[in-house]
Amino acid sequence: MISLMISIKELKELLRDKRNIALNIILPFLVIILMAGMYGFINMSASSKTDYHIIVSANLDAKPMLYKLKNSLTIIEADSVEAIKRNILDGKSELGVYWDDSYKKVYFFEDQNQRNKAITLAKDSIAQIIMLLKANKNEVTPIVVETTEITKDNTYTYINYIAIICGYIVLLLVMRLNNANAFYLSTKEKQSHTIEVLRISPVKTVQLVLGKWLTNFISCLFITLVFFLMIFFGVYLIFSLAMKIDIALLPKLPALILGYALFAAIYSLLQLVFGFTAKTTKQAQLYLIYFPWILLLPLTIKFGMDLSHVSNMISKMNWITFIPVINIYNLIQMIFLADYNIISILIILSTNYLVAIFFIYYLIKLFDREQFTYFTE
């Protein structure tokens, strides 16, 4: 109860700073608009490139000639027609080709959404190669060409993209924006000596720590949800209204909010540790503004890896699962994809729980030290 009273008092103080409130509301809109513009520019640039894939059967005498093809063709081997279709459905290829040992029949498999001039040229090149192979065997019979269009369901790919963007972008922006509130709740109170009033009051140290944590958690959760809900409903409206695609996002909303609440809880506690550990204003700025980049570095690496394999199933267990705070990125993806891995979830929850206990214990010990109130500025 006392911790809640402390939190209410701190929230009232935060709400007095109108500029900070405006920053936390207006800046997300500006960032989202900027991100949308950059994504559109990158997407237009990527669409102008020619990177076409062909899946071929393991035909030894044809492969050397196929590898000499131009037009930026990438050769992927498949041992059956079913494997070719599966690769196209999974987004690994736009064109598949299969022919029997007699070279009398050629079967092409095309992604219905990827038909273009370059793919047509690729088919012509392959037909010419097969003609040369037949000529080497002194055969002049015509080739029977059959083309099958494969209708690919891109829903999974869309959701995968949304999961990657919502997981990375929200965490990135929250780590950059909640620092002002955390600075006020920690370093600024030490600097103004108002923290000493609470320390000499009958309030227990654990109640003071929990009250500060609750205040910063509410602040961090508010910023997190502002970012997340804007992206979430923006994406939902684009797909459901503009593209007429049902990606079933709304049923996942409660679980996603809980996932981001977990992130806000742990990260807000980490910010207090940074803020109260600092002995100068400059040191606090270093801890709160620049130190989070250390956490963002592995997250950015994972983000890039996920984007490069967006059409494939994201690994259910990987190295980022063992890193507290940022492993919530994996939890967000699991919720979006509705593909849960119990072991990964247990690791994510247990690592963050242990870190939270350690941070609370550290802050209690820090508050009880006589040197805690010393500020070298």
Steps between C-alpha positions, in 0.01 A plus 500: 500500500780740589681410177183585307474839677862575411428404140194729480707788637775439246252476211350836593849649489563348156172637365606853589762493226282584199792501257594145595139385457479664157830336401373157600178543297604700193838338433354150447277635221796667330711186531226278355455736202877502442520120524214458252672731251833318536333160460327614182828630357689180588219286356506695172878462476483128572230441239728639228765234558520175299562206729315199367512146630468174314449164663637211293501127542832337572582432135878474479555571128269805503633671812832626355314674218240645733767653721628696199166674455493879534206717613600466868362149533560309822490122481333307781484125484186299565455127466130485416207696363353521851825655628490756218144601586584521869793733434275730298228495765759581768621798299847359428451514125292663229553238230543125503599264219498123467559272206525126457813317388383488138479882484175463307288669765576813702288607792513860622351613829438872550400712795179662383599827670847517343429478129718745307713535187819380668335174604381447142855553373628252758255239372615561143865460604427170669311374196802586283729311736281192478498528121882501506502197726271318259715605204804347669308174507403537133134542584281741304158423646311804630476585868165499676486796742243516778465792743318480832418813696526464874282725713698588809336613823708794619317537831778337701761721335295811577462405865870420515583849378261656750649295785855605411409868467283518814756307700806702402367850433293527819786381720743730321287813538400433861865459596563846355195691627432403862839628616370845598252356748755256642751785538248706695407210729860415584790733428306827521360404841849425626623828356221703666533299826126427509583131521644563847156601630364159407802320644461656846123442503341186652470357150692175467769475235323218315180710487695795362665284234169339400329841485769640271484186287121516471517864390763438233318183390176694439693765308689242293186294436312808378772583247525135394128468438485830312758372252365149484131583457574755226700246303261215578178671396671673208609164363162343578311770310735477202456125464133468596359806323741589220632155405195295609723242670398342828817453704314438830690751712227617739475172699873528572477852644454408872799264498711758315416767758610260777824436313577870471398550865769248593754697299393830661525348847854370456636793300354762737676326788826492304469876439470567874815300560680713240363825640567436870844352437618819326685749720488791254254634245735421214546149630121457517465617140769252398325213679144584395555618142806319367529181703171355358678481162694207646169318536383616158808367320413127524134586442590686181707206379206266561265748330715497186519121501122471530440742214731301273305180575153649536329236287637215709400388845694702754714278720314400813818485706798727442765693687290811567259290707755496782551880519260666749291801398559467126395133488144633530545573128477124441193477724325770294572305181363178649174677589463653154568170326295299753788252501605450860803317630463414868873469564569842348216660697628349825851627428370850420286520814761351734789718378295818535370392842852439628619833363207682664575341839867593468420862404257543792753355742771726357284815532404417861867460593586816306234707680628383840855614437613823658682598179174471303405866544843627399491682169834618366363793301 
